Amino acid sequence: MRRFLFCCLVLLIADLRGMPAGAQGYPAGGRGGGRGPSQQEHEVPSAPADVKPEKAAAKAYAAGTKTMLKAHELEDAVAKATDPDKKAKAMSKLEDTYGKAIDQFTEVLRNKGDMYEAWSQIGYLHLRFGAYRESVDDYNHALHLKPDLLEAIEYRGEAYLGIDHLEEAKAAYMDLFFHARPLADHLMTGMQAWLQQHRAAANGMRAQDIDAFDKWLQERDGIAKTTAAN
């Protein structure tokens, strides 16, 4: 059921992205997309007509931020749990919390579609759900509004890895290497994990492309270690 509700939310966000400029506060563009089953039932209620959009957006963003603090606590609990039953229970709570946060940040964007912070948060949530293409699109919106949002560049790089867009992920790494080395190092860890996974199972990637990526990672890792020592 949680997965079904999440899919409905993804379709809802995709629909709103495709609306003309000014509709529901979203900018023009985006992928659009068809309506999911029983979409009206799962839509996030809009603020009353007498509430100003800026105030409604601020209220929803504050609620979403509070929910994300809980989500990060649950992420830590999942990472630290050793008992399988406790880990599964924490993961179930985490998924529910992610879904609640998507509701809240979607409400933000209904009222204030140019709030890059909300786009970035939804991008993170889609990334954690494994909805990588949606995450890339969300971060594209955030970075269109705030091009120097370095954390969004890093997470979008992770999303690019999720859809095997290696050149885009490499470009994200190079951007971060010169502007935010800790974030570049974090993305490098994700790249190395991608390599290990695709060495074990290519998942449609050509062997020569995996080898070329491996070579690039070794070169960049060597440069990073050398420059860090200086």
ROLUM-845298 format. One line per field, with one value per atom (N, C-alpha, C): residue number from 1; atom name; x, y, z. Coordinates in steps of 0.05 Angstrom, whole numbers, plus 32768, in hexadecimal, padded with zeros to 4 digits. Layout:
N
nr	NUM:...
atom	CA:...
x	X:...
y	Y:...
z	Z:...
END
This chain:
230
nr	1:1:1:2:2:2:3:3:3:4:4:4:5:5:5:6:6:6:7:7:7:8:8:8:9:9:9:10:10:10:11:11:11:12:12:12:13:13:13:14:14:14:15:15:15:16:16:16:17:17:17:18:18:18:19:19:19:20:20:20:21:21:21:22:22:22:23:23:23:24:24:24:25:25:25:26:26:26:27:27:27:28:28:28:29:29:29:30:30:30:31:31:31:32:32:32:33:33:33:34:34:34:35:35:35:36:36:36:37:37:37:38:38:38:39:39:39:40:40:40:41:41:41:42:42:42:43:43:43:44:44:44:45:45:45:46:46:46:47:47:47:48:48:48:49:49:49:50:50:50:51:51:51:52:52:52:53:53:53:54:54:54:55:55:55:56:56:56:57:57:57:58:58:58:59:59:59:60:60:60:61:61:61:62:62:62:63:63:63:64:64:64:65:65:65:66:66:66:67:67:67:68:68:68:69:69:69:70:70:70:71:71:71:72:72:72:73:73:73:74:74:74:75:75:75:76:76:76:77:77:77:78:78:78:79:79:79:80:80:80:81:81:81:82:82:82:83:83:83:84:84:84:85:85:85:86:86:86:87:87:87:88:88:88:89:89:89:90:90:90:91:91:91:92:92:92:93:93:93:94:94:94:95:95:95:96:96:96:97:97:97:98:98:98:99:99:99:100:100:100:101:101:101:102:102:102:103:103:103:104:104:104:105:105:105:106:106:106:107:107:107:108:108:108:109:109:109:110:110:110:111:111:111:112:112:112:113:113:113:114:114:114:115:115:115:116:116:116:117:117:117:118:118:118:119:119:119:120:120:120:121:121:121:122:122:122:123:123:123:124:124:124:125:125:125:126:126:126:127:127:127:128:128:128:129:129:129:130:130:130:131:131:131:132:132:132:133:133:133:134:134:134:135:135:135:136:136:136:137:137:137:138:138:138:139:139:139:140:140:140:141:141:141:142:142:142:143:143:143:144:144:144:145:145:145:146:146:146:147:147:147:148:148:148:149:149:149:150:150:150:151:151:151:152:152:152:153:153:153:154:154:154:155:155:155:156:156:156:157:157:157:158:158:158:159:159:159:160:160:160:161:161:161:162:162:162:163:163:163:164:164:164:165:165:165:166:166:166:167:167:167:168:168:168:169:169:169:170:170:170:171:171:171:172:172:172:173:173:173:174:174:174:175:175:175:176:176:176:177:177:177:178:178:178:179:179:179:180:180:180:181:181:181:182:182:182:183:183:183:184:184:184:185:185:185:186:186:186:187:187:187:188:188:188:189:189:189:190:190:190:191:191:191:192:192:192:193:193:193:194:194:194:195:195:195:196:196:196:197:197:197:198:198:198:199:199:199:200:200:200:201:201:201:202:202:202:203:203:203:204:204:204:205:205:205:206:206:206:207:207:207:208:208:208:209:209:209:210:210:210:211:211:211:212:212:212:213:213:213:214:214:214:215:215:215:216:216:216:217:217:217:218:218:218:219:219:219:220:220:220:221:221:221:222:222:222:223:223:223:224:224:224:225:225:225:226:226:226:227:227:227:228:228:228:229:229:229:230:230:230
atom	N:CA:C:N:CA:C:N:CA:C:N:CA:C:N:CA:C:N:CA:C:N:CA:C:N:CA:C:N:CA:C:N:CA:C:N:CA:C:N:CA:C:N:CA:C:N:CA:C:N:CA:C:N:CA:C:N:CA:C:N:CA:C:N:CA:C:N:CA:C:N:CA:C:N:CA:C:N:CA:C:N:CA:C:N:CA:C:N:CA:C:N:CA:C:N:CA:C:N:CA:C:N:CA:C:N:CA:C:N:CA:C:N:CA:C:N:CA:C:N:CA:C:N:CA:C:N:CA:C:N:CA:C:N:CA:C:N:CA:C:N:CA:C:N:CA:C:N:CA:C:N:CA:C:N:CA:C:N:CA:C:N:CA:C:N:CA:C:N:CA:C:N:CA:C:N:CA:C:N:CA:C:N:CA:C:N:CA:C:N:CA:C:N:CA:C:N:CA:C:N:CA:C:N:CA:C:N:CA:C:N:CA:C:N:CA:C:N:CA:C:N:CA:C:N:CA:C:N:CA:C:N:CA:C:N:CA:C:N:CA:C:N:CA:C:N:CA:C:N:CA:C:N:CA:C:N:CA:C:N:CA:C:N:CA:C:N:CA:C:N:CA:C:N:CA:C:N:CA:C:N:CA:C:N:CA:C:N:CA:C:N:CA:C:N:CA:C:N:CA:C:N:CA:C:N:CA:C:N:CA:C:N:CA:C:N:CA:C:N:CA:C:N:CA:C:N:CA:C:N:CA:C:N:CA:C:N:CA:C:N:CA:C:N:CA:C:N:CA:C:N:CA:C:N:CA:C:N:CA:C:N:CA:C:N:CA:C:N:CA:C:N:CA:C:N:CA:C:N:CA:C:N:CA:C:N:CA:C:N:CA:C:N:CA:C:N:CA:C:N:CA:C:N:CA:C:N:CA:C:N:CA:C:N:CA:C:N:CA:C:N:CA:C:N:CA:C:N:CA:C:N:CA:C:N:CA:C:N:CA:C:N:CA:C:N:CA:C:N:CA:C:N:CA:C:N:CA:C:N:CA:C:N:CA:C:N:CA:C:N:CA:C:N:CA:C:N:CA:C:N:CA:C:N:CA:C:N:CA:C:N:CA:C:N:CA:C:N:CA:C:N:CA:C:N:CA:C:N:CA:C:N:CA:C:N:CA:C:N:CA:C:N:CA:C:N:CA:C:N:CA:C:N:CA:C:N:CA:C:N:CA:C:N:CA:C:N:CA:C:N:CA:C:N:CA:C:N:CA:C:N:CA:C:N:CA:C:N:CA:C:N:CA:C:N:CA:C:N:CA:C:N:CA:C:N:CA:C:N:CA:C:N:CA:C:N:CA:C:N:CA:C:N:CA:C:N:CA:C:N:CA:C:N:CA:C:N:CA:C:N:CA:C:N:CA:C:N:CA:C:N:CA:C:N:CA:C:N:CA:C:N:CA:C:N:CA:C:N:CA:C:N:CA:C:N:CA:C:N:CA:C:N:CA:C:N:CA:C:N:CA:C:N:CA:C:N:CA:C:N:CA:C:N:CA:C:N:CA:C:N:CA:C:N:CA:C:N:CA:C:N:CA:C:N:CA:C:N:CA:C:N:CA:C:N:CA:C:N:CA:C:N:CA:C:N:CA:C:N:CA:C:N:CA:C:N:CA:C:N:CA:C:N:CA:C:N:CA:C:N:CA:C:N:CA:C:N:CA:C:N:CA:C:N:CA:C:N:CA:C:N:CA:C:N:CA:C:N:CA:C:N:CA:C:N:CA:C:N:CA:C:N:CA:C:N:CA:C:N:CA:C:N:CA:C
x	8010:8000:8011:8027:8039:8044:804C:8058:8043:8029:8014:800F:800E:800A:8021:8039:8050:804E:8047:8044:8030:801A:8005:8011:8021:802D:8041:8050:8062:8053:803D:802D:8021:8018:800D:8022:803A:804F:8055:8056:805C:8047:802D:8017:801A:8020:8022:8039:804F:8066:805E:804C:8045:8031:8026:8012:801E:800E:8018:8023:8034:803F:8028:802B:8016:8002:7FFE:7FEA:7FF5:7FE6:7FEE:800A:8014:802D:8045:8042:8059:8062:807C:8087:807F:8081:807C:8092:808C:80A0:809C:80B0:80AE:80A4:80A3:809B:807E:806E:8051:804C:8039:8034:8016:800E:7FF2:7FE9:7FD0:7FC5:7FC5:7FCC:7FCC:7FB0:7FAB:7F91:7F89:7F70:7F65:7F75:7F7F:7F91:7F84:7F6A:7F5D:7F5D:7F5A:7F59:7F73:7F8A:7FA4:7FB0:7FA2:7FAD:7FAF:7FC4:7FC8:7FB4:7FA5:7F91:7F9F:7F94:7F9F:7F96:7FA5:7F9E:7F83:7F75:7F5C:7F61:7F4C:7F4F:7F57:7F51:7F57:7F74:7F83:7F9E:7FB1:7FC2:7FD5:7FE8:7FEE:8000:801B:8027:8041:803F:8029:8025:8020:8010:800A:8024:8034:804D:8060:8062:8074:806B:8051:8046:804C:8048:804D:806B:807B:8098:80A2:8097:809F:8097:807F:8076:8088:808F:80A0:80BC:80C6:80E1:80E1:80CC:80C9:80C8:80B9:80B7:80D2:80E1:80FB:810F:810D:811D:8117:80FE:80F6:8101:80FF:8109:8127:8136:8153:8159:8149:814C:8147:8133:812C:8141:814C:8162:817A:8180:8195:818E:8174:816B:816D:8166:8168:8185:8197:81B3:81C0:81B7:81C3:81B7:819E:8190:819E:81A1:81AD:8198:8183:816E:815C:8157:8148:812C:811E:8103:8102:8115:8116:811E:812F:8137:811F:8110:80F8:80E3:80E0:80CC:80D5:80EE:80F8:80F6:80FB:80F9:80DC:80C9:80AD:80A4:80AD:80A8:80B5:80CD:80DB:80CC:80C3:80B4:809A:808D:8075:807C:8093:809B:80A3:80B1:80B7:809E:808A:8071:8063:8064:8058:8067:8081:8091:808B:8088:8081:8067:8053:8039:803E:804E:8051:8061:8076:8085:8076:8065:8054:8040:8036:8025:8034:804D:805D:805D:8062:8065:804A:8034:801A:8017:8022:801F:8036:804D:8065:8078:8073:8082:809F:80A7:80C3:80D3:80CB:80D9:80ED:8106:811A:811E:811B:811F:810C:80F3:80DF:80E5:80EE:80F6:810D:8120:8137:812F:811D:8113:8105:80F4:80E5:80F9:810E:8122:8130:8136:8142:8130:8116:8103:8100:80FE:80FD:8116:812D:8146:8145:813C:813B:8127:8112:80FE:8108:811E:8128:811B:810D:8100:8114:8128:8140:813A:812A:8123:8114:8101:80F2:8104:8118:812A:813B:8145:8154:8143:812A:8119:8114:8110:810C:8125:813C:8155:815B:8152:8154:8144:812C:811C:812A:8134:8142:815A:816A:8182:817D:8166:815E:8159:814D:8146:815F:8171:8189:81A0:81AE:81C3:81DB:81DF:81F5:81EE:81D8:81CF:81DF:81F6:820A:8200:81F1:81E6:81D3:81C4:81B3:81C3:81DA:81EB:81F5:81FC:8206:81F0:81D8:81C3:81B9:81B9:81B1:81C5:81DF:81F3:81ED:81E4:81DC:81C5:81B1:819A:81A3:81B6:81C0:81CC:81DA:81E5:81CF:81B9:81A2:8197:819A:8190:81A7:81BF:81D7:81DF:81DA:81E3:81FF:8213:822E:823B:8237:8244:8239:821F:8213:821D:8220:822A:8247:8257:8273:8274:8263:8263:825C:8249:8242:825A:8268:8280:8294:829A:82AE:82A6:828C:8282:8287:8280:8283:82A1:82B1:82CE:82DB:82D1:82DD:82CE:82B6:82A7:829E:829E:8295:82A1:82BB:82C9:82BB:82B0:82A2:828B:827C:8266:8270:8286:8293:829B:82A7:82AF:8298:8281:8269:825F:825F:8256:8269:8283:8296:8290:8288:8280:8269:8255:823F:8247:825A:8263:8272:8282:8290:827C:8267:8252:8244:823F:8233:8245:825F:8272:8271:8272:8271:8258:8241:8228:8228:8233:8232:8248:825D:8270:8263:8252:8244:822E:8220:820A:8208:820E:8210:81F6:81DF:81C5:81C2:81CC:81C8:81DF:81F1:8208:821D:8229:823E:8258:8266:827E:8293:8295:82A9:82A2:8288:8280:8285:8281:8288:82A6:82B6:82D3:82DC:82D0:82D8:82D2:82BB:82B3:82C6:82CD:82E0:82FB:8304:831E:831B:8305:8301:8300:82F2:82F1:830C:831C:8337:8348:8346:8355:834C:8332:8328:832D:832B:8330:834D:835F:837B:8381:8375:8378:836E:8356:834A:835D:8368:837A:8393:839D:83B6:83B2:839C:8397:838F:8383:837B:8394:83A9:83C1:83D2:83CD:83DD:83D2
y	7FE8:8000:8019:8019:8031:8036:8020:8024:802F:8025:802F:804D:8055:8072:8082:8078:8087:808B:8076:8078:808D:808E:80A3:80BE:80C2:80DC:80E4:80D0:80D6:80DF:80D2:80DA:80F6:80FB:8115:812B:8127:813B:813F:8128:812A:813A:8135:8144:8162:8169:8185:8193:8183:818F:8196:8188:818C:81A2:81AE:81C3:81DC:81ED:8207:8218:822B:823D:824B:824C:8259:8246:822F:821C:820F:8210:8204:820E:8223:822E:8221:820E:8200:820E:820D:8218:8207:8212:8203:81EE:81D9:81C4:81AC:819A:8181:816C:8153:813C:813A:8145:813F:8123:8115:80FA:80F5:80DC:80D5:80D5:80D5:80D5:80B8:80B5:809B:8094:807A:8071:807F:8086:8093:80AB:80BA:80D0:80E5:80EB:8100:80F8:80DE:80D4:80DA:80DA:80DC:80F8:810B:8126:8133:8143:8152:8169:816C:8182:819D:81AF:81CA:81DB:81F1:8203:8211:8219:8228:8240:8249:825F:8278:827C:8295:8296:8280:827F:8287:829A:82A2:828C:8289:8273:8273:828A:828B:8280:8287:827D:825F:8255:8239:8229:8234:8227:8226:823C:823D:8228:8226:8213:81F6:81F0:81D5:81CF:81E3:81DE:81D9:81E7:81E3:81C6:81BE:81A3:818E:8193:8180:817F:8195:8195:8185:8188:8178:815A:8153:8137:812C:813D:8134:812F:813F:813A:811E:8116:80FC:80E7:80ED:80DA:80D5:80E9:80E6:80D5:80D9:80C8:80AB:80A6:808B:807F:8090:8087:807C:808B:8083:8068:8066:804E:8036:8039:8024:801C:8030:802A:801B:8021:8016:7FFC:7FF6:7FDE:7FC5:7FB2:7F98:7F82:7F86:7F72:7F75:7F60:7F62:7F6D:7F64:7F6D:7F8B:7F94:7FB1:7FC1:7FB7:7FC5:7FC8:7FB3:7FB3:7FC7:7FC7:7FD9:7FF6:7FFC:8017:801F:800D:8013:8019:800A:800F:802B:8032:804D:8062:805D:8070:8075:805F:8063:8073:806E:807E:809B:80A0:80BB:80C9:80BB:80C6:80CE:80BD:80C3:80DB:80DE:80F6:810F:810D:8125:812D:8119:811F:812E:8125:8134:8151:8155:8170:8182:8178:8188:818C:8179:817E:8195:8196:81AC:81C7:81C7:81DF:81E9:81D6:81DE:81E4:81DB:81E4:8202:820C:8228:823A:822E:823E:822C:822C:821A:8221:8239:8241:823E:822D:8229:8212:8219:8205:81F1:81FA:81E8:81D0:81D5:81C0:81AD:81B8:81A7:8194:81A0:8190:817A:8180:816C:8155:815C:8147:8137:8144:8135:8121:8129:8116:80FF:8104:80EF:80DC:80E6:80D4:80C4:80D0:80C1:80AA:80AE:8099:8084:808B:8077:8068:8070:8063:806D:8084:8090:80A4:8099:80A9:80BE:80B7:80CB:80E2:80DC:80F1:8103:80F6:8105:8118:810E:8120:8138:8133:8149:815D:8153:8164:8176:8169:8179:818C:8185:8198:81B1:81AE:81C5:81D5:81C7:81D5:81E5:81D8:81E5:81FB:81F9:820F:8228:8224:823A:8244:8231:8238:8227:8231:8221:8219:8228:8222:8210:8202:81F0:81D6:81D6:81C0:81A5:81A5:818C:817F:8190:8186:817A:8186:817B:815F:815C:8142:812D:8133:811F:811A:812E:8129:8117:811A:8107:80EA:80E7:80CC:80C1:80D3:80CB:80C4:80D3:80CC:80B0:80A9:808E:8079:8080:806D:8066:8078:8073:806F:806A:8064:807A:8093:80AA:80B2:80A4:80A7:80C1:80CB:80E5:80FC:80FB:8110:810E:80F5:80F1:80FA:80F5:80FE:811C:8129:8146:8152:8145:814E:814B:8136:8132:8148:814E:8162:817D:8184:819D:819E:8189:8188:8187:817B:8178:8194:81A7:81C2:81D5:81CD:81DF:81D4:81BA:81AE:8192:8190:8176:8161:8167:8152:8146:8157:814C:813C:8144:8135:8119:8119:80FF:80ED:80F9:80E9:80DD:80ED:80E3:80CE:80D1:80BD:80A2:80A2:808A:807C:808C:8082:8076:8084:807A:805F:805D:8043:802D:8034:8020:8017:802B:8024:8011:8016:8005:7FE8:7FE6:7FCB:7FBC:7FCA:7FBD:7FB4:7FC5:7FBE:7FAB:7FA8:7F92:7F78:7F78:7F5F:7F58:7F6D:7F69:7F81:7F7E:7F95:7FA4:7F97:7FA4:7FB4:7FA8:7FB5:7FC7:7FCD:7FDE:7FCE:7FDA:7FCD:7FCA:7FB4:7FAF:7FC5:7FCF:7FE4:7FFE:8004:801C:801A:8002:7FFE:8001:7FF5:7FF7:8014:8023:803F:804F:8049:8057:8050:8037:802D:803C:803F:804D:806A:8077:8093:8096:8084:8086:8083:8070:806D:8086:8092:80AA:80C1:80C5:80DB:80D6:80BD:80B7:80BC:80B6:80BB:80D9:80E8:8105:8111:8107:8111:810C:80F4:80ED:80FE:8102:8112:812F:813A:8157:815A:8146:8148:8147:813A:8137:8151:8162:817A:8191
z	8000:8000:8000:8010:8011:7FF5:7FE7:7FCC:7FB9:7FBB:7FAA:7FAE:7FC8:7FCE:7FC4:7FC6:7FBD:7F9F:7F90:7F73:7F6B:7F7A:7F75:7F79:7F8E:7F93:7F7D:7F73:7F5D:7F45:7F3E:7F28:7F2C:7F45:7F4B:7F47:7F51:7F4D:7F30:7F21:7F04:7EF6:7EFD:7EF1:7EF6:7F0F:7F16:7F08:7F04:7EF6:7ED9:7ECD:7EB1:7EAD:7EC3:7EC0:7EB4:7EA7:7E9D:7EB4:7EAD:7EC1:7ECF:7EEA:7EFA:7F05:7EF9:7F03:7F1C:7F32:7F4B:7F55:7F49:7F53:7F47:7F34:7F28:7F0F:7F0A:7EF1:7ED9:7EC1:7EA9:7EA6:7E96:7E91:7EA1:7EA2:7EB1:7E9E:7EA8:7E97:7E93:7EA5:7EA3:7EAC:7EA0:7EA6:7EAB:7EA9:7EAC:7EC9:7ECD:7EE8:7EF3:7F0C:7F19:7F21:7F28:7F31:7F4B:7F4D:7F65:7F6D:7F5A:7F61:7F73:7F6E:7F7E:7F9C:7FA1:7FBD:7FCB:7FBD:7FC9:7FC7:7FBB:7FB9:7FD4:7FD7:7FF0:7FF1:8006:8007:8005:7FF5:7FF2:800A:800E:8024:801E:8032:802E:801D:800F:7FFB:8009:8022:8030:803B:8038:8041:802A:802F:801A:8013:7FF9:7FF0:7FFF:8004:8011:802D:803B:8056:8057:8043:8042:803B:8029:8022:803A:8049:8060:8075:8079:808D:8085:806B:8061:8062:805C:805C:8078:808C:80A8:80B0:80A8:80AF:80A1:8088:8079:8085:808E:809B:80B4:80C4:80DC:80D6:80C1:80BA:80B0:80A2:8099:80B0:80C5:80DD:80E8:80E8:80F1:80DE:80C4:80B0:80B3:80B8:80BB:80D4:80E9:8101:80FB:80EB:80E3:80D0:80BF:80AE:80BF:80D4:80E6:80F4:80FB:8109:80F6:80DD:80C9:80C5:80C3:80BE:80D6:80EE:8106:810F:8106:810F:8106:8118:8111:8112:8122:8123:810A:80FB:80E2:80E6:80FC:8101:8107:8118:811F:8106:80F6:80DD:80CB:80C7:80B6:80C0:80DB:80E7:80E3:80E7:80E3:80C6:80B3:8097:808F:809B:8096:809F:80B7:80C1:80B0:80A6:8095:807B:806F:8056:805A:8070:8076:807B:8088:808D:8073:8062:8047:8039:8039:802B:8036:8051:805D:8055:8054:804C:802F:801D:8001:8000:8010:8011:8018:802D:8038:8024:8018:8005:7FEB:7FE3:7FCC:7FD1:7FEA:7FF1:7FF0:7FF8:7FF5:7FD8:7FC6:7FAA:7F9D:7FA8:7F9E:7FA2:7FB7:7FBF:7FB7:7FB4:7FAD:7F9D:7F83:7F71:7F6D:7F76:7F72:7F8B:7F9E:7FB7:7FB2:7FAD:7FA6:7FBC:7FD5:7FEC:7FEB:7FE3:7FE2:7FCA:7FB4:7F9D:7FA5:7FB4:7FBD:7FD0:7FE2:7FF5:7FE7:7FD4:7FC5:7FB5:7FAA:7F9B:7FAD:7FC5:7FD9:7FDE:7FE3:7FE9:7FD2:7FBA:7FA2:7FA0:7FA6:7FA5:7FB9:7FD1:7FE5:7FDE:7FCF:7FC6:7FAE:7FA2:7F8A:7F70:7F72:7F5B:7F4F:7F41:7F3A:7F24:7F11:7EFC:7F08:7F19:7F26:7F37:7F45:7F55:7F44:7F2D:7F1B:7F13:7F0C:7F04:7F1A:7F32:7F49:7F4E:7F4D:7F52:7F3B:7F22:7F0C:7F12:7F1D:7F25:7F3A:7F4F:7F65:7F5B:7F4A:7F40:7F2B:7F1E:7F0C:7F1C:7F34:7F46:7F56:7F5C:7F6C:7F62:7F4E:7F41:7F53:7F69:7F7B:7F92:7F90:7FA6:7FA3:7FB0:7FAC:7FB6:7FCB:7FD5:7FC0:7FB2:7F9D:7F86:7F80:7F6B:7F73:7F8C:7F96:7F94:7F9F:7F9F:7F83:7F71:7F56:7F48:7F50:7F46:7F4E:7F67:7F70:7F60:7F5A:7F4A:7F2E:7F23:7F08:7F08:7F1E:7F20:7F20:7F2C:7F2E:7F13:7EFF:7EE4:7ED0:7EDB:7ECB:7EB8:7EC0:7EB0:7EBB:7EB2:7EBE:7EB7:7E9F:7E98:7EA9:7EAE:7EBF:7EDB:7EE5:7F00:7F02:7EEE:7EED:7EED:7EDE:7EDD:7EF8:7F06:7F21:7F34:7F32:7F43:7F3E:7F25:7F1F:7F29:7F27:7F31:7F4F:7F5D:7F7A:7F82:7F72:7F79:7F7C:7F6C:7F6D:7F80:7F89:7F99:7FB4:7FB7:7FD1:7FD3:7FDB:7FDB:7FEC:8004:8013:8004:7FF5:7FE5:7FCE:7FC2:7FAC:7FB7:7FCF:7FDA:7FDF:7FE8:7FED:7FD3:7FBD:7FA3:7F99:7F9E:7F96:7FA3:7FBC:7FCA:7FBC:7FB4:7FA5:7F8A:7F7D:7F63:7F66:7F7A:7F7F:7F86:7F94:7F9A:7F80:7F6E:7F54:7F45:7F45:7F37:7F42:7F5C:7F68:7F60:7F61:7F5A:7F3D:7F2B:7F0F:7F07:7F17:7F13:7F19:7F2E:7F36:7F22:7F18:7F05:7EF4:7EDA:7EC8:7EC5:7EC7:7EC5:7EAB:7E95:7E7B:7E73:7E85:7E7E:7E6E:7E5B:7E4C:7E5C:7E59:7E69:7E64:7E4B:7E46:7E53:7E57:7E64:7E82:7E8E:7EAA:7EAE:7E9C:7E9E:7E9C:7E8A:7E86:7E9F:7EAB:7EC3:7EDA:7EDC:7EF0:7EEE:7ED5:7ED1:7ED9:7ED2:7ED9:7EF8:7F05:7F22:7F2F:7F25:7F30:7F2D:7F15:7F10:7F22:7F24:7F35:7F53:7F5B:7F77:7F7E:7F6B:7F70:7F71:7F60:7F60:7F7A:7F83:7F9C:7FB4:7FB5:7FCB:7FCA:7FB3:7FB0:7FB8:7FAF:7FB5:7FD2:7FDE:7FFA:800C:8003:8013:8012:7FFF:7FFC:800C
END
